Amino acid sequence: MYRSISKRELNFIMKYPVRLIIFVIGLGLSFISFEANAKEDKRTVNTAGLSKGRDKAFEQYITDNFTPFIEQDEWKVFTEVVTLYNQSPSKLLDVNAEKKQQFKNAVKLLNHAMNSINDENAKNWNESIRKTVHNIEFLWIVNWETLTPAHDTEKIIGEPISMLNGF
């Protein structure tokens, strides 16, 4: 009735299911890692600074969600400085102390307004603002003749110079 299977035949029969199982596990792990990388990439894109193109999307977001803020002078100062930063960062060096202070006040007001909303977009835009302001303040505190910080930058910025994005 039953015929005995030799060791050689058994090895031949078993090697295909084992290979199939290994292949399926490997394929599954690669899909999982691909999905995790895609989620990380999406998060990174959403938290980029207010660079060219993104600043227009940010202005539209503020216009849609913070209409009273865009009517204030602080908004005009904020957009003017960010536009200068995007078009030609070297022009930021010519900004006077009064405009710098107005920009810092505008950032405080904008951060306060953005933190009052419990929205994922607001958090992403707030992080973009933080990165852009971080870079602008760095440009303002460096002594460009000696290429050294004019002050103790770690106290002003809150992190070492080497941690700046894009430098």
C-alpha positions as a printed Julia matrix, in Angstrom:
167×3 Matrix{Float64}:
  0.0    0.0    0.0
  2.39   2.61   1.14
  5.7    2.87  -0.43
  8.58   4.1    1.65
 10.13   7.38   0.58
 13.84   7.55   0.37
 15.8   10.3    2.07
 16.74  11.77  -1.28
 13.12  11.99  -2.42
 12.1   13.55   0.9
 14.78  16.23   0.61
 13.65  16.99  -2.95
 10.0   17.32  -1.86
 10.73  19.44   1.25
 13.14  21.91  -0.25
 10.42  23.72  -2.26
  8.07  24.54   0.68
 11.03  25.67   2.8
 12.27  27.95   0.02
  8.75  29.28  -0.47
  8.4   30.07   3.24
 11.76  31.86   3.29
 10.81  33.83   0.17
  7.45  34.91   1.63
  9.06  36.01   4.91
 11.75  37.98   3.08
  9.21  39.65   0.8
  7.01  40.56   3.76
  9.91  42.11   5.67
 10.94  44.17   2.66
  7.38  45.54   2.3
  7.29  46.45   5.98
 10.61  48.31   5.8
  9.52  50.09   2.59
  6.32  51.29   4.26
  8.22  52.51   7.34
 10.66  54.45   5.14
  7.8   56.01   3.19
  6.18  57.24   6.42
  9.5   58.73   7.59
 10.04  60.43   4.22
  6.57  61.97   4.35
  7.18  63.34   7.83
 10.5   64.82   6.76
  8.97  66.59   3.78
  6.24  68.09   5.94
  8.71  69.6    8.38
 11.03  71.29   5.92
 11.68  75.0    6.29
  9.66  77.68   4.56
 11.61  77.5    1.33
 10.61  78.78  -2.07
  7.25  77.37  -3.04
  6.39  76.21   0.46
  6.19  79.8    1.68
  3.26  80.39  -0.69
  1.47  77.3    0.63
  2.13  78.55   4.18
  0.72  81.98   3.35
 -2.4   80.3    1.97
 -2.73  78.19   5.15
 -2.44  81.3    7.35
 -4.91  83.19   5.14
 -7.44  80.36   5.46
 -7.03  79.76   9.21
 -5.77  82.98  10.81
 -7.51  85.81   8.96
 -7.16  88.38  11.8
 -3.4   87.78  11.96
 -2.75  88.56   8.3
 -4.27  92.03   8.76
 -1.63  92.96  11.34
  1.71  94.63  10.63
  3.55  91.69  12.19
  2.41  89.41   9.36
  3.76  91.84   6.77
  7.13  91.97   8.54
  7.24  88.18   8.84
  6.51  87.59   5.15
  8.97  90.31   4.12
 11.84  88.76   6.09
 11.05  85.19   4.97
 10.84  86.37   1.35
 14.23  88.08   1.72
 15.62  84.85   3.18
 14.3   82.81   0.26
 15.32  85.21  -2.49
 18.73  86.26  -1.24
 19.85  85.41   2.3
 22.66  87.96   2.04
 20.04  90.75   1.97
 19.08  89.74   5.52
 22.36  91.24   6.7
 21.06  94.71   5.78
 17.93  94.43   7.94
 17.98  97.02  10.73
 17.61  96.23  14.44
 14.04  97.56  14.59
 12.86  95.23  11.82
 14.69  92.31  13.48
 12.8   92.99  16.71
  9.5   93.28  14.82
 10.25  89.94  13.15
 10.93  88.29  16.52
  7.66  89.68  17.88
  5.81  88.43  14.8
  7.29  84.96  15.3
  6.13  84.94  18.93
  2.6   85.94  17.93
  2.53  83.4   15.13
  3.8   80.62  17.4
  1.17  81.5   19.99
 -1.58  81.42  17.36
 -0.34  78.15  15.85
  0.0   76.46  19.25
 -3.6   77.35  20.11
 -4.82  75.01  17.35
 -4.67  71.27  17.94
 -4.15  70.38  14.28
 -1.46  68.24  12.62
 -0.98  70.79   9.82
 -0.47  73.55  12.38
  2.19  71.46  14.14
  4.0   70.78  10.86
  3.89  74.43   9.83
  5.04  75.48  13.29
  8.05  73.18  12.95
  8.79  74.7    9.53
  8.61  78.17  11.06
 10.98  77.11  13.83
 13.56  75.82  11.35
 13.36  78.89   9.13
 13.56  81.33  12.05
 16.46  79.3   13.42
 18.41  79.78  10.19
 17.52  83.47   9.88
 18.64  84.19  13.44
 21.87  82.35  12.77
 22.54  84.59   9.77
 21.94  87.63  11.95
 24.27  86.65  14.81
 27.33  85.59  12.83
 30.13  88.11  12.37
 30.69  87.64   8.64
 34.08  89.37   8.6
 35.64  86.85  10.97
 33.16  84.02  10.31
 32.64  83.55  14.03
 29.52  83.95  16.12
 29.05  87.49  17.37
 27.62  86.08  20.61
 27.39  82.75  22.36
 25.14  81.12  19.76
 24.25  78.1   21.85
 22.5   80.37  24.37
 20.7   82.32  21.66
 19.75  79.5   19.32
 19.54  76.7   21.85
 21.71  74.19  20.02
 25.24  73.97  18.62
 26.04  75.63  15.3
 26.87  72.25  13.8
 23.21  71.22  14.17
 21.93  73.87  11.76
 20.1   72.54   8.72
 21.66  73.33   5.39
 25.06  74.45   6.63
